[in-house]
Amino acid sequence: MYVKRHAVVRRGKRYVYLRLVQAYRDEHGRVRHRVLRTLGREDELKASGQLEQLMGSFARLDPPLAGVRREVGPLLLAAHFLRELDLIATIDRALPQRGRQQLSAGEVCAALICSRLCSPSPLYDVAGWASGTALQELAGIPPQLLGDDRLGRGLEALAVHAEPLRGALAARAIERFGIDAGRLHVDLTTLRVAGAYEDSALVAKGWGQGQGVARQVRALQATSADGVSLYLRPDPGNAAEVALIGASLERLKALASTGLVICDAACGHPKTLAQIARSGLDFIVPLRASTGFRERYLTDVGPAALRPLGYVAERQRDLPAELRTRYRGVLRDWQITDPETGEPLSLRVAYIHSSEEAREVAAARERALQKAEQALGRVKRGLGGRHYKTRRQVDSRIAKILTGQVEGLIQTKTATRAGKPTLTFQRNHDAIARAARTDGIYALATNLPGRLTANRVLELYKHQQTVERRHRDYKQTLKVRPIFLHNDDRIYALTSLVGLALLIFGLTESQLRQALPDDEQLPGLLPEGRAAKPTGRNILAAFQGLGITHTPNGIRLDRLTHTQRRILELLQIQPPWPEQQHHALTNRGKRG
């Protein structure tokens, strides 16, 4: 059977009808055709969307020919976690449907999530990626229906429902996989955006750490202690950090079963600390310098009060004791006033001294001093020239040089002699010594109740690197950037979907690590077949090259490597197809 276009002319106007036609042979063996059904006028079918529905129906019914190969790769893992999270059905229940003949909203989201986990592609290339993979065989999603227009419309429909869906899927992950959400690590990151986006309310110029001011989208992420990203929400690029944290407190409280959040220094203002406390959450947050914790340390604590702490970073556990970073600390009470209510808030502050940070701060100050001295030397050599003709010009330049880290650390003296400006400068060693008294000191504020030690506060805070690693995976492994989309809804929805892909990424890593015995490493995760501790990145990489072949006897999966088989065994994933026998391996060659 096939669809045939049939043109007729009525009253001088041409109309095209689509007919479903069957070919058959008559009693003489000649090929004949009969019309089974007239589907309707082509223009009317297009306008009503029925033609697209027919195309979708045929795409789902079109089986590949024997001998066709498809790439499976990490899809085998992604499809498992999509089913466990019930992601497609959850999204379809939340979003209005446009008919089963086309892709549902849940299928659009599942396809985009799989694309990010297996081979990150821009919207216009998702269909090309899917056509060579087993997406239809594993998830029932036809590649022919993944055009960028359909994907874009799906993103626009998702944007309105993204926030509740994030919460529902995170709750499902916590329930299904037993994720410990008693402690959440919260941090902000920035996604730099190429393009003008002049009318965008989401893409805006904002400041990024170490990157200056540029067009960006901000993203707030919260991960569990074992690195599962349970919450990721995009926000305007020019939004204040305090406002973003405040807007997320209700959702974070719903996720955190025992109510402890660990944040970065962006939240280290009294106003933010009071806001978190009013929401009913416990916190550990490093204080900003503007709170005056350094001055308070010098006046109320002092170096003599610090006691050695037993904390050892995991990356330094194999080093000799003399090469490890040494920590000292002490816990002190600190009472602040809530700026909004005027109520007192009792906190405890762990003053921590890190030998490594002290060395880094001292070295950075020395570099800054040398740079400033070099700049002052250039000014001195240019005195009387066209740039430094007057003392006022010299003073103006010095004021720009002696800012930030070196402010007050170099003494300068300018004058005028015989109509020409003069300059002398030297280091202020007393000021440098005063600045060095707080080298390596930082303060961790908390409202945790009960017995507590500075060592415990430090140990909890040091796990903040889990959310920072997920930021890296979000931007590098899953390639949320670059962003080239038409409107804010699509940007918001796509960055949210990549956040859901990051949830599955983290689940893959955490579930495998929990199932793996403590004394076992997985072979084949590193080049040359070396064993390693599994990470989300090397787990997905271990499945690259795995494929299926359509045969007259059904689908056959390539022979699994030992590493692949062990990962599937630990994750309790049963491949849906039998493996090929050794003698049938004709297309893949030897796999490690």
C-alpha positions, 0 to 999 in steps of 0.5 A, a space after each residue: 500500500 502507498 499514498 498517491 496524490 490525485 489531482 482534479 480540476 473543478 470550475 477551473 480550479 485544481 485540487 489535490 487529493 490524497 488516496 490510500 492505494 493498494 497494488 495487487 495482481 489480477 487473475 492474469 498476473 498483471 499488476 493492478 491498483 485499487 483505491 482503498 480510501 480517499 484521505 482528503 484534500 491535501 491542503 485541508 489535511 495540512 491545515 488541520 494537522 491530520 497530514 502530520 498525524 498520518 506521517 507520524 502513524 506511518 513512521 511508528 509502523 515502519 520497521 528497519 530492514 534486515 541488516 540495518 545497524 543502529 548505535 545503542 551506546 549509553 542509550 541502554 542506560 538512559 532508557 533504563 532511568 527514563 523508565 524508572 523515573 516514569 519521565 514520559 508519562 509524568 510529563 504527558 500527564 502535566 502537558 496537554 496532548 496533541 494526539 498519539 499519532 504525533 510525538 507527545 510532549 514526554 517523548 520530545 523531552 525524552 529524546 532531547 534528554 537522551 541526545 544530551 546524555 549520548 551525543 549532545 546535538 543542537 536541535 536541528 541535528 537531533 533527528 540526524 543523531 536519532 536516525 543512526 541510534 536505537 532510540 525507536 527500538 528502546 523508547 518507541 520514538 521515531 527519528 523522522 518526527 524529531 524535526 527542529 520545528 516540532 522540538 521547538 514547539 515542544 520546548 515552548 509547551 514545556 516552559 510553563 510546566 518546567 518548575 513543577 515537573 522538576 519537583 515531581 521528577 526529583 521526588 520520584 528519584 528520591 523515592 525510587 532510588 533512595 537518594 539521601 536528600 537530608 543535605 543539599 549543596 546549593 550553588 549558582 553558575 552562569 551560562 554565557 550566551 552568544 547573540 544579541 537577544 535584545 528583547 529577552 527577559 532571560 538572557 541579560 548582561 551580568 557578571 560572572 566569576 572570573 569572566 567579567 560582564 557579558 550576556 548570560 543566563 544564571 542557573 541555580 543547582 542543588 545536589 544531594 551529598 552523593 552528587 545527584 542533581 535534584 534541582 536546577 532552575 534557569 534565571 535571568 542573567 542579571 538577577 541578584 544572587 540573594 533574590 535567586 536563593 530566596 525564590 528557591 527556598 520553598 522548593 529546597 525545603 520540600 526536597 531537603 528531608 532534614 532541612 540542611 543546605 550548604 551554600 557558597 559565599 554568595 549567600 554569606 550576607 546577614 540578610 540572606 542568612 536570616 531569610 534561610 533561617 526564617 524558611 525553616 532550613 538549617 545552613 552552613 554558609 561561608 561569610 563574606 568579608 563585608 560581614 567583618 568576620 576578619 576583624 572579629 577574628 582578630 579582636 575576639 578570637 586570635 591565632 592562639 584560640 585555634 586548635 588542630 582539626 582532623 579533617 583530611 581532603 580525600 585527594 590528599 589521603 595518600 600523601 605523607 602527613 607533612 605534605 597535607 594541608 593542615 587545618 586549625 579552627 574554633 567554634 564561636 557564638 555570633 548573634 546577628 539581627 534580621 534586617 527585615 524583622 529586627 529579630 535577633 538570630 543566634 549563629 555559630 561561626 567556625 573560624 578555619 585556618 588552612 595552611 594551603 590557603 594561607 600560602 596561596 593568599 600570601 603568594 597572590 599578595 606578593 604577585 600583586 605587590 610586584 605587579 603594582 611596583 612594576 606599574 609604579 616603576 613605569 610611571 616613574 620612568 615616564 615622569 615629565 613625558 606626555 602622559 605624566 606632565 603634572 603631579 595631578 596626572 601622576 596622582 590619578 594614575 597611582 590611585 588606579 594602580 593601588 586598588 584592591 589587594 594592594 590598597 594601603 600596602 605601598 606608600 607613595 610620595 609625589 611632589 614637583 621639582 623644577 616644574 617636573 613631577 617626582 615619585 618615590 614609593 616603598 612597601 608598607 611592611 607594617 600594613 603587610 604584616 597586619 594583612 598577613 595576620 588573617 591569611 588562610 582564615 575563613 568563617 563558616 556560619 551555621 544555625 545547626 542545633 545541638 553539639 557541634 565542632 569546628 571539624 564537623 562544620 568544615 567536613 560538611 562544607 568541604 563536600 560543596 565540591 559535589 555541586 561544583 563538579 555537576 556545574 562542570 558536567 552541565 556545561 562541558 559533558 552535557 554541553 548546555 552551551 552554546 545556546 542558539 534559540 529563538 525565544 525565552 521559552 525555548 531557552 528556559 525549557 532546554 536548559 531545564 531539560 539538560 538539568 533533567 539529563 544531569 539528574 539521570 547522569 548523577 543517578 547513573 554515577 551514584 547508583 553504580 558507586 553504591 552497588 560497587 564493593 568498596 574494594 573494587 574498581 571497574 577495569 576498562 574505564 580509563 585508556 589502556 584498559 586501566 581500572 578506575 572509580 566510576 564517574 558519570 562521564 567514564 560510565 557513558 564513555 564505556 558504552 560508546 560503539 555498542 550497537 544492534 543489528 536487525 536480522 531475519 531472526 530479530 534484533 541482536 545486540 553486539 557482544 558486551 565487553 567485560 566492563 559493559 557487562 559488569 556495569 549492567 549487572 551492578 545497575 540491574 539492567 537487563 538488555 532487551 535483546 540477545 547478544 550476537 554469538 562470537 562468529 557473527 561479529 562481522 562489522 565491529 571487529 575486536 572490542 576490548 
